[in-house]
Amino acid sequence: MRSRILGLIIVAASTASMIGAGCDSSSSPGGTGGGGGGSTGTGGATATGGTTGTGGTTATGGTTGTGGTTATGGTTGTGGTTATGGATGTGGATATGGAGGATGGSGGSGPPYPWLDVTIPTAITVPTGNVRKFRAHAVGVQTYTCTATVAAADGGVDAGATTYAWSAGVPTADLSDENGTKIGMHYVGPTWMSTDGSDVVGMKVASDPGPDTTAIPWLLLKAVSHMGAGVMADITYVQRVNTKKGVAPAASACDAAHVNTATPVDYTADYYFYKSSDADAGVTADWPITSITIPSALALTGPTLKLQLHAIGSQIYTCTGTTTAGADGGAGTTTYAWVLKQPDAKLYDTTNTQVATHGLGPNWTSIKDGSVVNGTKIAAVDSPLSDAIQWLLLKASSHTGTGVFSDVTYVQRVNTTKGKAPATGCDAAHANTDTSSAYTADYYFYTGDVPATDGGTD
């Protein structure tokens, strides 16, 4: 259980660090109508603009702050952008005539944040079955830390070259509504916490570079946990759009002299918060199990479908060099390519509850009963989406435990999005390094065998 104390500590630290940062959605100048100045609207007793302060008999500038003929003092105390109050209060030559009347009244909370209408990129579109609940504007920083990685050499016996890179950005930001009122905080997790104490933690599903090449990308995140019973309790997805700035410092700024140095970078963004559109089911089924036709190459006759789970995670690839022998037996050429190392994903059931993990093997492990099934690929077809990994048919090769996966015989991977290896970036300088590609997929688990043919031979 995550403690609210952590959130409160972060809120306090963030508030201190962001003083003076500025925000185009904050309240307008003169939040209490201070443009008028003087709380009592003097300009009477010593008003020097005539023998007896003739800006009126006593030039009190009092009840209405007239201070003489014009010194209006803000008739309605509009918080006045300029709240003139009579610049010189001409109740005589210089009679100040009550700088601004009694107190000038409340100036209101200023103009609302000017939300920008955007077209949501296809890559970060929220799945069908979700509707936008509210949005918030974030002003804060993305903090990057310079890290060092030592590559293994000689099969891991000796230390290789050390490379330096900025870590992923960690957000610390204030969240405001359309009126510029603070409604929460955004911090490590990534977590969004409301001022009512509820929060939601998200996991990145997809990204889009967005129209501003100098800003951090736009994101789609899926809610993976909640705390409290407030406004964040039923959030299913979060989009980050309209980003400004926030990009990591130049790579050259991270070197041996700056290892473990943290650098905050200012940023702003809009966050859209979604909930399930199923009014009766609350947060259930916020990802659609789409009805599909299984390709004939992956189809099964005989086994029974036991359960369907939805995976959100990454496909991890290793940059691998392959050396071919030369024609004369000498050294050949080495080529480099990204090779799949393993999947790393969380699996959710139709009530949006995590029930399993998917990892090296490939295997699927129940987090409820510990049962495991390992699979071996026996068929594959390309996804209908050109940028998505293949659909697969796998046959169970081994089991552990006696739980939900103990009798699974076949697994299908379908409805894939993203997850392909990068097109570039694998070369001699990056040999043996890993990279990850976010993906989602549906996994269908079957029990029972395919009827034998050929007298049981096949």
Helices and strands as residue ranges (DSSP letters): H 4-17, G 34-36, G 122-124, E 130-153, G 154-156, E 158-166, E 170-176, E 182-187, E 191-194, E 199-208, E 218-227, E 235-245, G 251-253, G 256-258, E 262-276, E 304-323, E 334-348, E 354-359, E 363-366, E 372-381, E 391-400, E 408-418, G 428-430, E 434-447, G 454-456
